[in-house]
């Protein structure tokens, strides 16, 4: 993970001392793991808020999968082994990940 990501996660965990080892890192309002729909809705709200100061964002399609793919490509370009990226993405086989190139 990037250092900035680690700092952000540590700050989040300090703000949420009620989290246990088994707790989802980003729970929904009921304390359960967020669903795909929850993630998409949260992202849409964040994009809407960011569009106020960055109007060009309103013209772009920003979806969870786009962020996932972009992050994977940045990791690949940074020299992270493709088999590690495959594990992080939850791919059953690194062959699936090889299609990213």
Secondary structure, 3 states (H helix, E strand, C coil): CCHHHHHHHHHHHHHCCCCCCCCCCCECCCCCECCHHHHHHHHHHHHHHHHCCCHHHHHCCCCHHHHHHHHHHHHHHCCCCHHHHHHHHCCCCHHHHHCCC
